[in-house]
């Protein structure tokens, strides 16, 4: 099916919806980007399938869960392999990114200041080098500059969004990981993505 009559529901930020937004932009898909604030969200929460966002609506039918949404869009927009084995190669990168995302999230959202300081130290000194090394290794094994194949896939968009977000927070640099740095540049050099990023609203998250 074609990606038509699409609405994407999320908060007024990048967060867990941004990977999907990036792919929709890259594919040139027109969609309604519906954003909630802390004031408007409470009245809308009960309308969502699981009481949370992101949610995607396709031809009037709503679906939840960020990875399910991103994978669906990737498949529909041509950013996902045809075979199950090749799909596994992409999915393992995404899940590795989720692990990194989880580690980073703990460091940013911990409320106890002493614990937060410890987690942020661990993030910068342990987690960042660990995951950047793993991403670099996977890109070297691929040999194409992409995590799979010779064109952008869900894996590239997912890791790009994660890495660029952490660069923006001053958490990491790709200077010692040339293949990861190259991947970031590849995503940003996509004409549609470049236009999207140039016009993207600046938000807190």
Backbone as CSV, one residue per row, in Angstrom:
resi,resn,N_x,N_y,N_z,CA_x,CA_y,CA_z,C_x,C_y,C_z
1,UNK,0.841,-1.194,0.000,0.000,0.000,0.000,0.877,1.244,0.000
2,UNK,0.366,2.319,-0.524,1.106,3.576,-0.539,0.854,4.319,0.774
3,UNK,1.809,5.159,1.152,1.650,5.957,2.365,0.799,7.177,2.040
4,UNK,-0.502,7.020,2.232,-1.446,8.095,1.964,-2.324,8.335,3.185
5,UNK,-2.824,9.555,3.283,-3.692,9.924,4.408,-3.039,9.586,5.745
6,UNK,-1.791,10.030,5.892,-1.008,9.724,7.083,-1.027,10.895,8.062
7,UNK,-1.230,10.563,9.332,-1.127,11.540,10.413,-0.180,10.956,11.460
8,UNK,0.701,11.799,11.979,1.629,11.360,13.016,1.375,12.201,14.258
9,UNK,1.110,11.526,15.376,0.790,12.201,16.627,1.945,12.051,17.609
10,UNK,2.404,13.177,18.153,3.474,13.120,19.146,3.507,14.457,19.892
11,UNK,4.433,14.556,20.834,4.620,15.815,21.545,5.372,16.802,20.653
12,UNK,5.480,18.043,21.104,6.159,19.063,20.315,7.672,18.959,20.519
13,UNK,8.239,17.886,19.983,9.666,17.635,20.092,10.054,16.524,19.128
14,UNK,11.338,16.201,19.088,11.819,15.144,18.199,11.507,13.775,18.802
15,UNK,12.170,13.465,19.909,11.882,12.263,20.671,11.724,10.996,19.855
16,UNK,10.760,10.184,20.228,10.564,8.877,19.614,9.833,8.927,18.278
17,UNK,9.442,10.103,17.854,8.763,10.226,16.555,9.711,10.663,15.448
18,UNK,10.914,11.113,15.826,11.754,11.774,14.839,12.288,10.836,13.764
19,UNK,12.576,9.593,14.120,13.046,8.635,13.104,12.003,8.497,12.011
20,UNK,10.749,8.396,12.408,9.663,8.288,11.433,9.540,9.569,10.620
21,UNK,9.653,10.718,11.267,9.589,11.990,10.534,10.704,12.082,9.496
22,UNK,11.910,11.653,9.870,13.046,11.695,8.948,12.792,10.839,7.709
23,UNK,12.252,9.640,7.925,11.987,8.750,6.792,10.859,9.273,5.916
24,UNK,9.819,9.816,6.526,8.730,10.394,5.747,9.249,11.559,4.912
25,UNK,10.132,12.348,5.518,10.727,13.468,4.779,11.581,12.970,3.629
26,UNK,12.442,11.984,3.906,13.338,11.440,2.872,12.548,10.858,1.708
27,UNK,11.405,10.249,2.015,10.582,9.630,0.977,9.665,10.635,0.272
28,UNK,9.651,11.851,0.757,8.794,12.860,0.147,7.316,12.644,0.406
29,UNK,7.004,12.004,1.529,5.609,11.716,1.868,4.987,12.899,2.602
30,UNK,3.852,13.335,2.136,3.125,14.400,2.816,2.279,13.776,3.927
31,UNK,2.332,14.385,5.091,1.574,13.849,6.221,1.222,14.987,7.173
32,UNK,0.296,14.736,8.065,-0.100,15.734,9.055,0.679,15.482,10.336
33,UNK,1.470,16.451,10.730,2.336,16.329,11.905,1.633,16.979,13.097
34,UNK,0.927,16.157,13.863,0.117,16.665,14.975,0.932,16.607,16.264
35,UNK,1.098,17.765,16.915,1.956,17.850,18.094,1.165,18.349,19.305
36,UNK,1.433,17.705,20.440,0.755,18.074,21.675,1.697,18.782,22.633
37,UNK,1.152,19.699,23.397,1.890,20.352,24.462,1.445,19.748,25.792
38,UNK,2.102,20.130,26.861,1.703,19.621,28.183,0.288,20.064,28.533
39,UNK,-0.147,21.155,27.889,-1.509,21.647,28.157,-2.555,20.883,27.340
40,UNK,-2.234,20.566,26.096,-3.231,19.925,25.230,-3.257,18.401,25.350
41,UNK,-2.166,17.783,25.795,-2.070,16.326,25.825,-3.097,15.644,26.725
42,UNK,-3.332,16.102,27.958,-4.264,15.378,28.833,-5.629,15.110,28.209
43,UNK,-6.143,16.047,27.434,-7.464,15.881,26.813,-7.428,14.901,25.648
44,UNK,-6.238,14.625,25.107,-6.106,13.752,23.943,-5.650,12.343,24.288
45,UNK,-5.081,12.176,25.467,-4.473,10.900,25.862,-5.407,9.706,25.690
46,UNK,-6.631,9.845,26.116,-7.584,8.725,26.066,-7.970,8.340,24.642
47,UNK,-7.667,9.207,23.681,-8.002,8.925,22.283,-6.952,8.042,21.599
48,UNK,-5.798,7.895,22.245,-4.723,7.107,21.667,-4.916,5.618,21.983
49,UNK,-4.492,4.711,21.104,-4.719,3.281,21.296,-4.232,2.747,22.642
50,UNK,-3.073,3.228,23.107,-2.497,2.745,24.356,-2.293,3.872,25.361
51,UNK,-2.921,5.004,25.113,-2.787,6.124,26.018,-1.427,6.786,25.978
52,UNK,-0.737,6.629,24.868,0.597,7.209,24.724,0.871,7.526,23.262
53,UNK,1.944,8.266,23.034,2.388,8.590,21.682,3.868,8.248,21.570
54,UNK,4.407,8.045,20.356,3.807,8.376,19.070,2.735,7.389,18.625
55,UNK,1.872,7.920,17.773,0.828,7.136,17.124,0.796,7.562,15.667
56,UNK,0.600,6.598,14.786,0.435,6.921,13.371,-0.976,6.520,12.948
57,UNK,-1.565,7.360,12.152,-2.885,7.071,11.586,-2.721,6.894,10.082
58,UNK,-3.164,5.764,9.585,-3.099,5.469,8.151,-4.518,5.173,7.673
59,UNK,-4.995,6.023,6.774,-6.374,5.898,6.293,-7.378,5.802,7.441
60,UNK,-7.138,6.579,8.492,-8.087,6.667,9.594,-7.905,5.656,10.705
61,UNK,-7.000,4.687,10.532,-6.760,3.669,11.543,-5.495,4.005,12.315
62,UNK,-5.592,4.008,13.642,-4.468,4.395,14.494,-3.647,3.189,14.954
63,UNK,-2.327,3.398,15.006,-1.411,2.366,15.477,-0.356,3.003,16.384
64,UNK,0.042,2.273,17.433,1.021,2.794,18.377,2.345,2.050,18.338
65,UNK,3.224,2.441,19.252,4.566,1.892,19.456,5.570,2.396,18.418
66,UNK,6.550,3.132,18.905,7.472,3.855,18.024,8.241,2.967,17.054
67,UNK,8.755,1.828,17.520,9.520,0.967,16.623,8.636,0.293,15.586
68,UNK,7.429,-0.076,15.994,6.483,-0.663,15.040,6.138,0.355,13.957
69,UNK,5.923,1.595,14.367,5.603,2.655,13.424,6.764,2.893,12.468
70,UNK,7.970,3.029,13.031,9.148,3.297,12.203,9.415,2.160,11.222
71,UNK,9.249,0.922,11.671,9.483,-0.229,10.796,8.458,-0.278,9.671
72,UNK,7.208,0.005,9.996,6.162,0.042,8.972,6.477,1.088,7.913
73,UNK,6.822,2.292,8.359,7.131,3.373,7.423,8.353,3.017,6.590
74,UNK,9.366,2.417,7.219,10.573,2.011,6.494,10.225,1.026,5.378
75,UNK,9.371,0.064,5.676,8.978,-0.932,4.677,8.178,-0.294,3.548
76,UNK,7.255,0.576,3.902,6.410,1.209,2.895,7.184,2.197,2.028
77,UNK,8.200,2.841,2.622,8.935,3.892,1.910,10.191,3.380,1.213
78,UNK,10.471,2.083,1.313,11.628,1.521,0.630,12.925,1.616,1.405
79,UNK,12.828,1.772,2.735,14.015,1.854,3.578,14.199,0.596,4.421
80,UNK,13.777,-0.536,3.861,13.869,-1.802,4.593,14.106,-2.918,3.579
81,UNK,14.978,-3.894,3.906,15.300,-4.969,2.953,14.110,-5.861,2.636
82,UNK,14.244,-6.604,1.558,13.177,-7.492,1.111,13.169,-8.830,1.853
83,UNK,14.359,-9.398,2.111,14.413,-10.723,2.736,14.433,-10.633,4.260
84,UNK,13.967,-11.689,4.905,13.938,-11.728,6.364,15.340,-11.659,6.965
85,UNK,16.301,-12.326,6.336,17.668,-12.326,6.859,18.277,-10.933,6.776
86,UNK,18.053,-10.263,5.662,18.561,-8.905,5.532,17.838,-7.961,6.498
87,UNK,16.556,-8.233,6.724,15.809,-7.451,7.705,16.394,-7.624,9.097
88,UNK,16.846,-8.824,9.396,17.490,-9.101,10.683,18.752,-8.259,10.849
89,UNK,19.490,-8.081,9.767,20.711,-7.266,9.811,20.390,-5.817,10.165
90,UNK,19.296,-5.337,9.649,18.864,-3.973,9.956,18.326,-3.890,11.382
91,UNK,17.486,-4.848,11.738,16.846,-4.812,13.056,17.847,-4.924,14.199
92,UNK,18.927,-5.695,14.008,19.901,-5.824,15.093,20.589,-4.488,15.370
93,UNK,20.805,-3.695,14.318,21.408,-2.371,14.502,20.442,-1.466,15.268
94,UNK,19.178,-1.516,14.884,18.162,-0.697,15.550,18.068,-1.065,17.027
95,UNK,18.038,-2.357,17.322,17.927,-2.796,18.715,19.165,-2.429,19.516
96,UNK,20.326,-2.461,18.876,21.550,-2.010,19.533,21.426,-0.521,19.846
97,UNK,20.850,0.220,18.913,20.606,1.639,19.145,19.645,1.871,20.295
98,UNK,18.646,1.010,20.433,17.699,1.114,21.543,18.423,0.918,22.874
99,UNK,19.348,-0.027,22.910,20.132,-0.241,24.124,20.909,1.018,24.501
100,UNK,21.527,1.635,23.506,22.287,2.866,23.727,21.346,3.989,24.173
101,UNK,20.217,4.068,23.532,19.207,5.076,23.848,18.741,4.937,25.298
102,UNK,18.556,3.702,25.724,18.118,3.430,27.096,19.168,3.876,28.101
103,UNK,20.429,3.574,27.820,21.521,3.976,28.704,21.596,5.501,28.807
104,UNK,21.444,6.168,27.671,21.492,7.630,27.660,20.302,8.225,28.403
105,UNK,19.135,7.613,28.212,17.934,8.103,28.864,18.035,8.078,30.378
106,UNK,18.629,7.022,30.907,18.810,6.922,32.357,19.669,8.061,32.878
107,UNK,20.696,8.409,32.124,21.608,9.474,32.543,20.937,10.847,32.504
108,UNK,20.016,11.044,31.589,19.374,12.349,31.451,18.168,12.530,32.373
109,UNK,17.449,11.435,32.650,16.178,11.574,33.354,16.199,11.149,34.822
110,UNK,17.338,10.711,35.312,17.465,10.381,36.725,17.213,11.630,37.574
111,UNK,16.388,11.482,38.599,16.011,12.635,39.425,16.961,12.875,40.594
112,UNK,17.552,11.819,41.093,18.523,11.965,42.176,19.819,12.547,41.598
113,UNK,20.202,13.720,42.055,21.328,14.432,41.446,22.646,13.684,41.565
114,UNK,22.882,13.032,42.703,24.127,12.279,42.887,24.178,11.093,41.931
115,UNK,23.060,10.386,41.837,22.962,9.239,40.931,23.075,9.699,39.479
116,UNK,22.444,10.822,39.186,22.477,11.368,37.831,23.905,11.691,37.411
117,UNK,24.675,12.263,38.313,26.067,12.594,38.025,26.878,11.341,37.714
118,UNK,26.632,10.274,38.473,27.323,8.996,38.244,26.951,8.415,36.889
119,UNK,25.661,8.455,36.560,25.184,7.906,35.298,25.716,8.692,34.100
120,UNK,25.797,9.998,34.228,26.302,10.812,33.128,27.797,10.589,32.926
121,UNK,28.511,10.386,34.018,29.938,10.066,33.923,30.121,8.723,33.209
122,UNK,29.301,7.746,33.588,29.351,6.426,32.957,28.975,6.515,31.482
123,UNK,27.985,7.355,31.163,27.554,7.522,29.777,28.711,8.013,28.913
124,UNK,29.376,9.059,29.366,30.456,9.658,28.575,31.706,8.791,28.516
125,UNK,32.044,8.154,29.636,33.309,7.429,29.715,33.219,5.960,29.317
126,UNK,32.021,5.369,29.449,31.866,3.932,29.180,30.909,3.652,28.016
127,UNK,29.680,4.143,28.146,28.650,3.790,27.164,28.918,4.387,25.778
128,UNK,29.268,5.659,25.726,29.519,6.305,24.433,30.632,5.610,23.652
129,UNK,31.821,5.397,24.252,32.870,4.691,23.509,32.460,3.279,23.106
130,UNK,31.761,2.596,24.006,31.327,1.218,23.734,30.438,1.150,22.498
131,UNK,29.409,1.985,22.458,28.460,1.906,21.345,29.017,2.498,20.058
132,UNK,29.798,3.554,20.152,30.410,4.095,18.937,31.360,3.072,18.313
133,UNK,32.088,2.345,19.145,32.970,1.287,18.632,32.171,0.196,17.936
134,UNK,31.033,-0.168,18.520,30.193,-1.212,17.921,29.603,-0.751,16.588
135,UNK,29.123,0.487,16.532,28.581,1.018,15.279,29.677,1.110,14.216
136,UNK,30.859,1.525,14.625,31.988,1.624,13.699,32.328,0.251,13.129
137,UNK,32.316,-0.758,14.005,32.615,-2.133,13.591,31.595,-2.629,12.566
138,UNK,30.318,-2.379,12.832,29.261,-2.825,11.927,29.370,-2.139,10.558
139,UNK,29.693,-0.865,10.578,29.853,-0.135,9.317,31.072,-0.632,8.539
140,UNK,32.117,-0.985,9.258,33.311,-1.526,8.599,33.001,-2.872,7.965
141,UNK,32.228,-3.697,8.674,31.851,-5.013,8.147,30.970,-4.871,6.920
142,UNK,30.097,-3.866,6.912,29.235,-3.635,5.755,30.062,-3.201,4.550
143,UNK,30.977,-2.296,4.793,31.894,-1.864,3.739,31.323,-0.898,2.714
144,UNK,30.115,-0.402,2.965,29.469,0.483,1.987,29.243,1.895,2.514
145,UNK,29.503,2.082,3.807,29.195,3.375,4.427,27.808,3.407,5.035
146,UNK,27.018,2.367,4.738,25.688,2.198,5.322,25.704,0.935,6.189
147,UNK,24.741,0.795,7.087,24.700,-0.410,7.906,24.306,-1.642,7.098
148,UNK,23.546,-1.405,6.031,23.166,-2.505,5.143,23.018,-1.970,3.729
149,UNK,23.572,-2.703,2.783,23.384,-2.341,1.380,24.077,-1.048,0.993
150,UNK,23.567,-0.434,-0.051,24.201,0.772,-0.594,23.276,1.987,-0.591
151,UNK,22.176,1.870,0.130,21.252,2.997,0.266,20.767,3.072,1.710
152,UNK,20.120,4.162,2.045,19.637,4.363,3.409,18.575,3.349,3.799
153,UNK,18.686,2.869,5.036,17.671,1.979,5.609,17.278,2.513,6.981
154,UNK,16.301,1.861,7.568,15.851,2.198,8.918,17.022,2.273,9.886
155,UNK,17.982,1.363,9.767,19.132,1.343,10.666,19.905,2.652,10.604
156,UNK,20.116,3.165,9.412,20.864,4.410,9.237,20.114,5.590,9.845
157,UNK,18.825,5.661,9.586,18.031,6.754,10.137,17.987,6.699,11.665
158,UNK,17.835,5.496,12.198,17.720,5.346,13.651,18.998,5.782,14.348
159,UNK,20.134,5.269,13.873,21.408,5.609,14.511,21.762,7.069,14.259
160,UNK,21.449,7.581,13.087,21.677,9.001,12.813,20.931,9.865,13.827
161,UNK,19.657,9.586,14.019,18.845,10.390,14.933,19.412,10.339,16.345
162,UNK,19.810,9.162,16.766,20.370,8.978,18.107,21.690,9.726,18.254
163,UNK,22.599,9.507,17.312,23.930,10.125,17.374,23.850,11.648,17.266
164,UNK,23.085,12.138,16.310,22.998,13.589,16.122,22.380,14.265,17.339
165,UNK,21.425,13.585,17.967,20.815,14.134,19.176,21.815,14.246,20.314
166,UNK,22.655,13.238,20.468,23.661,13.251,21.533,24.785,14.230,21.227
167,UNK,25.082,14.401,19.939,26.055,15.435,19.561,25.511,16.803,19.970
168,UNK,24.235,17.014,19.709,23.601,18.275,20.064,23.603,18.548,21.551
169,UNK,23.588,17.493,22.344,23.618,17.641,23.802,25.043,17.741,24.340
170,UNK,26.006,17.637,23.444,27.396,17.722,23.874,27.912,16.478,24.550
171,UNK,27.251,15.354,24.314,27.608,14.104,24.980,28.704,13.350,24.233
172,UNK,28.724,13.477,22.917,29.708,12.713,22.153,30.192,13.469,20.932
173,UNK,31.282,12.959,20.379,31.850,13.449,19.133,32.164,12.242,18.263
174,UNK,32.027,12.389,16.972,32.326,11.284,16.060,33.727,11.412,15.461
175,UNK,34.532,12.305,16.016,35.852,12.586,15.439,36.779,11.373,15.406
176,UNK,36.596,10.446,16.355,37.445,9.255,16.408,36.784,8.041,15.753
177,UNK,35.624,8.266,15.161,34.879,7.176,14.510,34.474,7.644,13.112
178,UNK,35.398,7.588,12.168,35.161,8.149,10.831,33.995,7.544,10.071
179,UNK,33.736,6.258,10.274,32.622,5.638,9.551,31.280,6.105,10.108
180,UNK,31.200,6.268,11.422,29.988,6.805,12.036,29.795,8.254,11.585
181,UNK,30.883,8.996,11.573,30.828,10.380,11.106,30.359,10.435,9.648
182,UNK,30.847,9.504,8.848,30.442,9.438,7.450,28.974,9.109,7.299
183,UNK,28.465,8.245,8.169,27.043,7.894,8.121,26.177,9.116,8.412
184,UNK,26.569,9.870,9.422,25.833,11.096,9.757,25.770,12.013,8.538
185,UNK,26.882,12.163,7.870,26.936,13.030,6.681,26.094,12.470,5.540
186,UNK,26.061,11.137,5.400,25.264,10.528,4.337,23.783,10.821,4.531
187,UNK,23.308,10.675,5.751,21.891,10.946,6.012,21.589,12.416,5.759
188,UNK,22.448,13.285,6.260,22.207,14.720,6.119,22.357,15.221,4.688
189,UNK,23.043,14.441,3.847,23.225,14.856,2.458,22.051,14.470,1.565
190,UNK,21.144,13.629,2.083,19.935,13.327,1.326,19.174,14.634,1.097
191,UNK,18.828,14.915,-0.143,18.235,16.216,-0.488,16.993,16.536,0.332
192,UNK,16.084,15.561,0.459,14.848,15.806,1.202,15.107,15.967,2.692
193,UNK,16.049,15.180,3.221,16.398,15.290,4.637,17.046,16.646,4.908
194,UNK,17.913,17.066,3.988,18.589,18.359,4.137,17.565,19.486,4.237
195,UNK,16.562,19.438,3.380,15.508,20.455,3.415,14.726,20.379,4.718
196,UNK,14.412,19.165,5.137,13.668,18.973,6.387,14.440,19.539,7.579
197,UNK,15.727,19.203,7.666,16.545,19.665,8.787,16.696,21.173,8.787
198,UNK,16.794,21.754,7.607,16.949,23.209,7.500,15.719,23.948,8.015
199,UNK,14.563,23.283,7.929,13.306,23.916,8.338,12.746,23.328,9.627
200,UNK,13.455,22.404,10.239,12.946,21.740,11.445,12.879,22.714,12.618
201,UNK,11.780,22.666,13.285,11.573,23.524,14.464,12.532,23.128,15.571
202,UNK,13.138,24.116,16.201,14.045,23.841,17.318,13.215,23.573,18.557
203,UNK,13.466,22.416,19.172,12.696,22.035,20.361,13.657,21.572,21.460
204,UNK,13.117,21.419,22.669,13.954,21.060,23.821,14.408,19.602,23.805
205,UNK,13.672,18.748,23.092,14.037,17.320,23.095,13.773,16.709,21.725
